[in-house]
Amino acid sequence: MTMPANTTDKLPRNDEAPANRVTSSKGIPKKTMSNREMVERTLAAVWHPCTQMKSHETFPPLPIVGGEGAWLIDADGHRYLDGISSWWVNLFGHCNPKINSALHEQIERLEHVILAGFTHEPVIALSERLSALTNHELGHCFYASDGSSAVEIALKMSMHYWRNIGQPNKTRFATISGGYHGETVGALSVSDVALFRDAYAPLLRESIAVKSPDWRDASEGESAADYAVRAAHDLEQLLETQMAEIAAVIVEPLVQCANRMAMHDPEYLRRVRVACDRHGVHLIADEIAVGFGRTGTFFAHQAAGVIPDLMTLSKGITGGYMPLSVVLCRDQIFQAFYADEISRGFLHSHSYTGNALACSAALAVLDIFESDDVLSTNRARARNILAASQPLQDHLRVHNLRQTGMITAFDVQTDDPLFSRRYHFAALEEGLMLRPIGNTVYFMPPYVITDTDIEHMISGARRALLSTLA
Ligand SMILES: Cc1ncc(COP(=O)(O)O)c(C=O)c1O
């Protein structure tokens, strides 16, 4: 396949020695292919995720050949600040020396071994440390490779738990409107994004969605906490009437990221916890996007002082290095599977479950959290991002500037259905990688972003806004 002549013309200009030309000590990565050649070959060979491939005729993918800290580098040496942590996975920068060295060390010893009937040090250490981070309230780590698989595991575990304790009718799941839990059939069944669901509706199980606590839906004069109480009432009523068939409620604590960074008050989680306890329903905290300090506390649910029954983690777990996900559960759930009969066991598996390299990257991530006092440094970083973002609100079409920890977002009033893509390209021209969701622009940078980078990110975002809306 060849591309229409104008396709690569849309790539940021590379030929005029722009300000964002690479100047790092690492230098420009050794070139094997030009930007143009990579675009042509990727479009012929690779089916890119979450993409209408035809749109690449007008909006080509950007070839990246290197990374350094919060920055990505393309084949022509341009640098782009990674304002979205490469789909919310990167925590401590690209090519982080500590994670690199942990991986080098591990690869000399053991890259992978089947985890059924075998074990290894990195998976044991990681499981113990993750459990300790929940104060040992959760544990029995069950691993997979991506977020959606972790969600599948949590759903199956919950339903199978009820079956094992003699309540086989509890097979349904309650979800929050606008929630997103992944693309596999089970995860999509508990997600509420029409664009992703509709084509696959015949494959999906029906879940029951309740009101989202998104504070943007609060009435005039109603606080976020009051609105959280009102939204929780919807769930309380549902559980009261349908507790006999509902196995679990699945929630993204504090921020529904894919729902245009919908943020809510921690009071919502406290109410959900009480309702779940009262009606004998599991609370699944999907912390795939919000765990590992993203919202301020190590796990987002900790801001509410509650403990879920099951928790899913992925994305930041390896600092954005390796595919890894995990489900932690309460001991009571594990014990319901612990029996002589094989069929009472949790007979789920993935080939790469507990991959040793991925676990060693995750251990390096936990080491960095311990040695660098990341959570308190992030509090200062987040304050700087919010302060630097204030002038954005001067634009008449910018609304709802909001922040939870290291996630900052604002909504742009526009009818342009291509706003997101046009903004994305305008930001690239500014040496900045942002990827609005609909008309919501957000910053979710790696935790190594410096004050100078923050200035670059916010001023680039403002210029991209002006040029997109012009
Ligand atoms: C809250 C949440 N759950 C699950 C997923 C799915 O994870 P993955 O894309 O790794 O399958 C995502 C992905 O964005 C997510 O944000």
The ligand as an ORCA input file, in Angstrom:
! r2SCAN-3c Opt
* xyz 0 1
  C      -9.702      1.755     34.155
  C      -9.218      0.868     33.064
  N      -9.465     -0.443     33.137
  C      -9.025     -1.304     32.182
  C      -8.321     -0.849     31.098
  C      -7.853     -1.818     30.041
  O      -6.478     -1.992     30.120
  P      -5.686     -2.553     28.832
  O      -5.768     -1.486     27.796
  O      -4.306     -2.778     29.324
  O      -6.366     -3.813     28.420
  C      -8.058      0.515     30.982
  C      -7.332      1.033     29.801
  O      -7.244      2.202     29.563
  C      -8.519      1.399     31.978
  O      -8.306      2.719     31.915
*
